[in-house]
């Protein structure tokens, strides 16, 4: 399954750890946003690992991206777009 993951982590050390964990499964597309592809078993493991670093002032969200949604994506600017589809629009 493909996900867009975004997070708001106030602690620099924890933010780096979260980024490092997510980097194993996808690419950073903005400072606190990743596009990852992961199976259910790995997703459960990554959620358990990340949960160790989340406090009540932090948040992380995993948004599932289905192929029909990816095909309707609009991409402006520069950078990586790993969910590349033939119908993705680049400007």
Buried (B, 14 or more C-beta within 10 A) or exposed (E): EBBBBBBEBEEEEBBEBBBEBBEEBBBBBEEBBBBBBBEEEBBEEBEEEBEEBBEEEBEBEBEEBEEEBBEEBEBEEEEEBEBEBEEBEEE
